[in-house]
Amino acid sequence: MRCERSIQIATPPGVVWAVMTNVAHWPEWTPSVRRVEVPRSGPLQVGFAARLWVRGMPAATWVITELVEGRSFTWATRTPGARSVASHVVKPVASGCVVTLTVEVEGVGALLLRPLVARASRRNLRFEAEGLKRRAESLVVAR
């Protein structure tokens, strides 16, 4: 199962990247994430891990597997019967940037619960994209 959401944000890519990679603060701007535990501070890098309580999903520890500074990061988690991979991509455009969020879920658990997982994933991607847009654009207006 794969879900994707893109959104145009009228903010410089660097501002969006700063908001998006400050994982500990996600519950402040997206209702899809109820709680985050980040065991160590510092910049995102491959191997960085955070435990997230995502709406409609079991709590899970996500670990960054790929990172292109200022452009994208991908992280993955395993839960009983499923493996999830989520990517966050910032692409500069003339009016700011376009952010594309993708989640892929595979495994027997994903197959058995596909309608529920798909609905929760689509909703959470929408919440995350819209919340990121609001937060990033509000920071530029506030300056």
Protein Blocks (a to p, Z undefined) as FASTA:
>chain_A
ZZdddddddbdfklmmmmmmmmmlmmmmpckbmbdcdfbgcdddehiacddddehiacdd
dddfbdcehkaccdddddehiacdddddddddfklpadddddddedjklmmmmmmmmmmm
mmmmmmmmmmmmmmmmmmmmmZZ
